């Protein structure tokens, strides 16, 4: 599926989203791995960050797009062909969630290879933070996973400890500004936490991120 927009005199431009693309929330998107033909579409999202859930290096062509648009890359290498250990999967999802719920990183795209299992686990755990009922969380996961739904993923989402995450993320407060406005404002605490792994393509931005000592939290 693609979107056609009016171009210059050379003709219309076809915008093709990555496979399994969808909006999760305002400022949060999910998909499979973006290909070169998807770059024009990604430009329309005005991304600030990408959360990449695979261990393989990011392709140079994709990196060039990130550099040219000052988009930060946060990589959490979750194995896809072999089932990762429960501890490593928990650590990766917890770290990715800290990036995901910080609106300073929005608009953000989450993706793995096909946008099904690893991306589905991360979005499923986000939904638990949002107090979705488990049945709705599973339905959303299965919608994107299709016939390749994994029972191990559903068990992981069901047992993921959001209480622990909320306790360590207690200093970001989402507030709405102005009457009828949907814009969010963040208040930051002074408490220290470890900085999640990230691949920031801008040295100055990397310095700023690594220099922050605020813990993250979500009010739901």
C-alpha positions in Angstrom: 0.0 0.0 0.0 1.3 3.5 -0.9 0.2 7.1 -0.8 0.4 9.3 -3.8 1.1 13.0 -3.2 1.6 15.8 -5.7 5.2 16.3 -6.6 7.1 18.7 -8.8 7.0 18.9 -12.6 8.7 15.5 -12.8 5.5 13.8 -11.5 3.8 12.6 -8.4 5.6 11.1 -5.5 4.6 7.7 -4.2 4.9 7.3 -0.4 5.2 3.7 0.6 5.1 2.9 4.4 7.3 0.2 5.8 5.6 -3.3 6.2 3.3 -3.7 9.2 3.2 0.1 9.7 0.8 1.6 12.1 0.3 4.4 14.7 0.5 3.2 18.3 -0.3 6.5 19.9 0.2 10.1 19.0 3.9 10.4 18.3 4.5 6.7 18.5 4.7 4.4 15.4 5.5 0.8 14.7 6.6 -1.2 11.6 8.8 -3.8 10.1 12.3 -2.9 8.9 12.2 0.2 6.7 13.6 -0.3 3.2 15.0 2.4 0.8 11.6 2.7 -0.9 10.1 3.7 2.5 12.4 6.6 3.2 10.2 9.2 1.5 7.3 8.1 3.7 9.4 8.2 6.9 10.3 11.8 6.1 6.6 12.8 6.5 6.7 11.5 10.1 9.3 14.1 11.3 10.9 11.5 13.5 13.2 12.4 16.3 14.1 8.8 17.3 14.0 5.2 16.1 13.9 2.2 18.6 15.6 -0.7 16.8 15.1 -4.1 18.4 17.5 -6.3 16.4 21.1 -7.2 17.1 22.3 -6.8 13.5 24.1 -3.5 12.5 21.9 -0.9 11.0 22.3 -0.6 7.2 24.5 2.3 6.0 21.8 3.6 3.7 19.4 3.9 6.6 22.0 5.5 8.8 22.6 8.1 6.2 18.9 9.0 6.3 19.1 9.3 10.1 22.2 11.5 10.0 20.7 13.8 7.4 17.5 14.3 9.5 19.2 14.3 12.9 17.2 11.2 14.1 18.6 9.3 17.1 18.9 5.6 16.9 18.4 3.5 20.1 19.3 -0.1 19.5 18.2 -3.0 21.8 19.6 -6.2 20.3 16.9 -8.9 20.9 17.6 -12.1 19.1 14.9 -13.1 16.7 15.8 -16.6 15.3 16.6 -18.1 18.7 14.5 -17.4 21.8 16.4 -14.9 24.0 16.9 -15.5 27.7 14.1 -14.2 29.9 16.5 -11.9 31.8 18.0 -10.3 28.7 14.6 -9.9 27.1 13.3 -8.2 30.3 16.3 -5.9 30.4 15.9 -4.9 26.7 12.2 -4.2 26.9 12.5 -2.3 30.1 15.3 -0.1 28.6 13.3 0.4 25.4 10.2 1.4 27.4 12.2 4.1 29.2 13.0 5.6 25.8 9.5 5.1 24.4 7.6 6.9 27.1 9.9 9.9 27.2 8.1 12.4 24.9 11.4 14.2 24.3 12.1 11.3 21.9 8.8 11.7 20.0 7.9 11.2 17.2 9.4 7.8 17.5 9.3 4.7 15.3 9.6 1.2 16.9 10.7 -1.6 14.6 12.4 -5.0 14.4 12.6 -7.1 11.3 9.0 -7.8 10.5 7.2 -5.7 13.1 5.6 -8.7 14.7 7.2 -10.4 17.6 9.8 -8.1 19.2 7.9 -5.0 18.3 4.7 -6.7 19.5 6.3 -7.5 22.9 7.4 -3.9 23.4 4.0 -2.4 22.4 2.2 -5.0 24.5 4.2 -4.0 27.6 3.5 -0.4 26.9 -0.2 -1.2 26.8 0.1 -2.8 30.2 1.6 0.5 31.5 -1.5 2.2 30.0 -3.8 -0.2 32.0 -5.2 -2.0 28.9 -7.0 -5.2 29.7 -4.9 -8.3 28.9 -7.4 -9.5 26.3 -7.1 -6.2 24.3 -3.3 -6.4 24.6 -3.3 -9.9 23.1 -5.7 -9.0 20.4 -3.4 -6.2 19.2 -0.4 -8.4 19.3 -2.1 -11.1 17.3 -3.4 -8.6 14.8 0.2 -7.8 13.7 1.7 -11.3 14.3 -1.0 -13.0 12.3 -0.5 -16.8 11.9 2.9 -16.5 13.4 1.7 -15.5 16.9 4.1 -16.9 19.6 2.7 -18.2 22.9 6.1 -17.4 24.5 5.6 -13.7 23.6 2.1 -13.7 25.1 3.4 -15.3 28.3 6.2 -12.7 28.5 3.7 -9.8 28.1 1.4 -11.3 30.7 4.1 -11.7 33.3 6.1 -8.5 32.6 6.5 -6.6 35.9 5.2 -3.1 35.2 5.1 -2.3 39.0 8.9 -2.4 39.1 9.1 -0.2 36.0 6.8 2.4 37.4 8.8 2.5 40.6 12.0 3.3 38.8 10.3 5.7 36.4 8.8 8.1 38.9 10.2 11.5 37.8 8.6 12.2 34.3 5.1 13.7 34.8 2.9 14.1 31.8 0.8 17.3 32.0 -1.5 18.9 29.5 -0.9 22.6 28.8 -3.7 25.1 28.1 -7.4 24.6 27.7 -8.2 21.9 25.3 -4.6 21.4 24.3 -3.1 17.9 23.7 0.5 19.1 24.0 2.4 17.4 26.8 4.9 19.0 29.2 7.5 17.2 31.2 8.8 17.8 34.7 12.1 16.2 35.6 13.4 15.0 39.0 17.0 15.1 40.0 17.5 11.4 40.9 20.1 9.4 39.1 19.6 6.3 36.9 21.6 4.4 34.4 21.6 5.7 30.9 20.1 3.1 28.4 22.2 2.0 25.5 21.8 4.3 22.5 23.4 5.1 19.2 23.0 8.8 18.8 24.3 10.0 15.5 24.9 13.6 16.6 27.8 14.0 19.0 26.3 17.0 20.7 23.0 15.3 21.2 24.8 12.2 22.6 26.6 14.4 25.1 23.3 15.9 26.2 21.5 12.5 26.6 24.4 10.9 28.5 24.6 13.9 30.7 21.0 13.7 31.9 20.5 12.2 35.3 16.8 12.2 35.5 14.8 9.0 36.0 11.9 8.4 33.8 8.3 7.8 35.0 4.8 7.6 33.5 1.7 8.8 35.1 -1.2 6.6 33.9 
